[in-house]
Structure formats: C-alpha cells, structure tokens
Amino acid sequence: MHDQVWRTIVQIHQYTKELILLGEEREPDFKSFLQPKQEHWHAYDHVIRAMACEVGLLEEVSKDYADKHYKKVLGHEYRAFFDAADFLCVKIRKRVIEALAPFDDIFLSLHFPEYHSRIRRQVDTISKEIAGLRGVKDVGQDDEILQVVARYRKTVQKLLDLLDEVEQQVPVLYESMKSIRSREDELRRREEDLKRKEEEIERRMKQ
C-alpha cells in the first residue's frame, strides 16, 4: 500500500547520506552540522508511529493515521536533504572563492582565464539556481519531490566539479606566481647591479 512513498523516502534518504558523506569528507565542520541528523531522528519517530499502526499496536486511530505519518516522514527526509545540500553548496562556493583569493584579477585573467570567462559565471548561475530551488522546498506529490531533489543533486555535483577544477589549478597558479616573482627578483638584482656600476663609473669620472 505504501510502496511508492517508501521508494521515495528511501531514494531521498540515500541522496542525503551521499551528500553528508561528501560533506564530511570535504568540510571538517560538516560533522558538527546537526540539522539533517535531527530531521532523520524526527523521520524515524514518525516511521515507528506509522508502523505501530500498521502492525496493530495502536487502537482507536483514524484510517489515515499511517498515511499522515508517512507524509511527515517524507517531509523530514526532504528537509534533511535540502539542509545538507544547502550547507554543502554554501561551503563549496566559499572554498572556490577562498582558493583563488591570493591571486588578483589580472593574474587570473592571464594564467587562469577560464575562471572569469566560465567558472565564476557558472558558480554565480548555479547559486541563482539554488536560490530558485530553495523556493520550492514545500512537500508536494512524490514524483515532484524526486524531480526537485534530483535537480538539486545535479546542481551540487556541478559545484563540486567546478571546485575540483579550481583546486587542481591552484598549485599551477602558485608555481606561476613563484616563477614571476623569481623573474622579478632577478630583474631587480640586475637593475641594482647596473645602478651600482653606473654610480661607480660616475664616481671614477669625478676623480
């Protein structure tokens, strides 16, 4: 009777666990983010109530008692997914910006032109998409819920891919910066040597 709602609950729960594992792997403070876990605790409580009704442990309950609690389970699982996804997306966007903070715009335009021409634009676009998806977090029909969750899951993966691309480029950027500074130091030394020679020549001419 409740096969469809169970399939939806399980799928969303698996997606949420996937995001939580990703978050804990990439963000040290994700483990202290308790909101998704609290939603899962509430969901579990409603599962027990619904199952108690179905196995006959409750008396004098309405015919739709189990249905109401399964609906609440779905709502808590839904919110757990979005809490985890929202938190992870904010952290990813912050890490993209922080990873490139040591480099100014001119340097990036010369040594990592894809950032301003494509990556930053995509990050901003995805952030707007996330804001739009946040506005439709109310629980609707099961198929609508899965569609929204699937879209958000893809959005999170897009941000993760962009973060990976940026983090792979950062060591290259540091090497480029190091090389530029080395050349600048060498040029500065040559200019200083030249200046000392000119001063020495000028001093001898005055003797």
Secondary structure by P-SEA (a helix, b strand, c coil): caaaaaaaaaaaaaaaaaaaaaaaacccccccccaaaaaaaaaaaaaaaaaaaaaccccccccaaaaaaaaaaaaaaaaaaaaaaaaaaaaaaaaaaaaaccccaaaaaaccccccccaaaaaaaaaaaaaaaaaacccccaaaaaaaaaaaaaaaaaaaaaaaaaaaaaaaaaaaaaaaaaaaaaaaaaaaaaaaaaaaaaaaaac
